[in-house]
Structures are given as C-alpha cells and as structure tokens.
Amino acid sequence: IDSATGNETSDVSKWSWSKVIDDTGPVTSAVARLQKQSKGILWLFFGTGRYYFELQSTVDDQDGQRRLFGIKDPCFSTTGFAASCPAAISGTTGLTNVDSIANANAITNPDDPSFNGWYIDLDSSDITAGFRAERVITDPLSTISGLVFYSTYKPYKDICKLGGKTF
C-alpha cells in the first residue's frame, strides 16, 4: 500500500511515493480510512486474502494465515501529508510496529504517537469444520462514528461444494 505525498497537493509533479505498509500478504480489496484531523491521525483499515479461482481441488491461497488491520498512516499529521515520511510499517508475519488486538486492554490511548495500529488474526484452515482459511475479499466500511465493518469469507474445503460462508 503506497501513499502519494507532497507539500503541494494541487501540483502533481511535486508528489512523491512512500510506502505506508509492506509485506502483509495479498490485499485485493479497497482500503477504508478514518481521519482525525485535530490529532493528525489517518487510520487505514484493510484485510488480507484473495480468492481468484477454484478448479476442482486447486484453490487460490487455500491455507494462508490472513488478518484484519487498522493502522495509522505514518506520513499524515495535523498539517496533512508530510513531504518526507518516516519508515513504513513493515514485517512479514508479526508487523513489528503493530500490536495484536489481544493486547488492546493494555492500550489506554490509541491516539498516542507510539501506538501504530492493530491486527486481528483470521481463522486458519479447519478440516474438521470443512472450511479453508478465512480471508477478506470485499471492501471494509468505515463510518463517521468510528465503527469499521469487515466482511470475511471461508471457502468450503469439499471440492464438490462451491462457495463458502461469509462473516
């Protein structure tokens, strides 16, 4: 996920690209956002996963561990997007700058500059329940009241069934 930044947003020639988050796995839907201008915070909400095809026993990304994310854009401040931006939030599986939602009780102020965001692990593949790994394949919805809705999907493991369950 990249962010176009620059001091003069009306002059496209002065925009530059900087990474916001890297190495999360596939993100195939839109990124929703909530902006808190008075605090200089831009929250980005997205989920990982894909579901491009199912051909008999071959399914796209059937067992990958996926997540829901809520992160702060490190390039956003009370004055808008910074011309120079700190390093992107990154990591392969743990995203070292982002906390698991399981630690949310320890977070007393999500507006604190040291808090970069959160993630929630989605269900992995469950053979006994008959489902492949849960994933996000639709756009999240953020509301002005601060609520964010994600739709997730678990494909059936049985090759004779098409479809799956949504959550």
Secondary structure, 3 states (H helix, E strand, C coil): CEEEECCCCCCHHHCEEEECEECCCCECCCCEEEEEHHHCEEEEEEECECCCCEECCEECCCCCCCEEEEEECCCEECCEECCCCCCCEECCCCCCCCEEHHHHHHCCCCCCCCCCEEEEECCCCECCCCECCCEECCCCEECCCCCEECCEEEEECCCCCCCEEEC
